[in-house]
């Protein structure tokens, strides 16, 4: 069973895509617990060529190709085909820190009924985002209740959703 589906939209990121994908694929738990869906949003550079080379040999990686429709449409195309219990959007110019995927998977196993996980992130200069999650502390919420009781300021890639 696939626990986590990771969707990576790709457009014009040939400089960063290899680092992004290797940070996901090199995690030991990836093969057994995850799938990776790479959405080519009509990228005009070598991004997809690089991605295909990096992902060669992985049976749990799929590619979707479409004409350029923008980031939201690329994410939606990936989300439409996920098979995992949870969904995580990762931008193709971002990368996971060492053991980042392990931390996420452990959180999902330890909290089997969770609908949304909000994760912290570190910027490329090494500092934490500083963007607060203004939900009421020490409470658990279900889906829409979280949104009702929270000021969501982080971009979508800093959330893992029950799909």
N, C-alpha and C positions, 0 to 999 in steps of 0.2 A: 504494500500500500504506500502511495506517495503521501508523505506528510506535508511537504512544502513545495509549492510551485513558485518559481522565480521567473518573473517576466522582465526582460531587458530590451527596451526599445533602442534601436540603433539608427543614428543619422549623423554623418559627418564627424565621427569620433575615432578615426584611425590612430590618432596619437594615444588614446586612453583605453581602447577596447580590450587589448590584450591583458593589461593589468586588471581590469574589471573582471574579465572572465576567469583568469587564473586564480584570482582571490576567491572565487566561488568554487571552481572545479578542484582546487587543491585541498579543500577541506575534506578530511577523511569520511565524514558522514554524508557528503553530497550524494555519492553513488547509491547508497541504500535508502535514503529518505527523501530525496528531492528530484525534481525535474526542472530543467532550464528551458525556457521558451525565449528565443531571440527573434525579435520582430524587426525585420529590415524595412524601414520606412522610406524606401527609395533612396538610400544613401548614395551620394554622388562620388564618394571616395572609395578607398580600399577596406573600409571597415568590415564589410561582410566577408570579404576574402580572408582577412585576418581572423575573424571569428570562426569561420569554417575550419581553418587550419588548427586553431587552438582547441576546438571542440571535436576534432576528428577522433573517432574511437569511443565516444561516449554514447551509449544507447539511450540515455535519458535526456538528450538535448534535441530540441526540435527548432526548426527555422520556419518563420512565416515571412513571405515576401509580399509587399504591397507598394503601390505608388505612394509618393509622399502625401500624407494626410495630416501630419502633425503629431505631436507627442501624445495628446489625449487619445486620438484614434489608434495610434500604435499600441498604447497600453490596453485599450479596449479590445483590440484584435487578439492580443495575448491572453487577456483575462477570459475571453470567450472560449478558449480551448484548454484551460487548466484542468488537471486531473487530481491535484492535491487537495488536501483538507484545508490548507491555508494558502494565502496568496501574498507575495511580497514583490513589489516593483522596485527594481534597482536601476538607477540611471547608469548609462553606459560610460559616463566619465567619472563614476564613483567606484570605490572598491571596498571590500570588507577587510576589517582588521583581522589579524590572526585569531582564530577561534571564534570569530564573530558568528559564523553559521552555527557552530556548536552551541553557543550561548542561546541563540534564537530557538534551535530545536529543543534544547533542554527546557526552556521556558514553556514551550508548547506541550511537552510531555508532562511537565509538572503541573500545568494548568489546562487540563483537557477540555474544559468547557469555555475557555476564553474566546471572545469574539474579535477583540482588537488588542494588539500589543503595540505600545508606543516605545520605540527604542531611542536611545541617545546616539549621537554621532559626533565624530571628531572631524574638524575641517582639515584641509590639506596642510595648513600651517601648524597642526598639532593641537590646536585649542578646541575645546568643546564648543558646541554651537551657541550656547548662551540663549537659545530660544526656549522659553519656559513652556512646560505643559501645564496649563492653568486649571486642570481638573481638580476637584476636591480631593485632597490627599487621603490616603489610606482607605479608599473605597473601591469596590469593584462595581463595574457597570456592565450592563448588557447593551450591545450595539448602539441603537439610537439613543438610549439613556446617556451613554458616554458623551455623545455629541451634544445632547441637551444640557449637560452639566459641565462642559469643558469649553475652553476657548482654544480651538485647534489652530495652531500657528505653524506647525511644522509641515513641510512638503509631504506628499503622499508616500514617498519612498522611505519615510521613517516610521511607517506603520506596517504591521503584518495583520492581514484580515482573514477571518474565517470565510472561506469561499463557499 
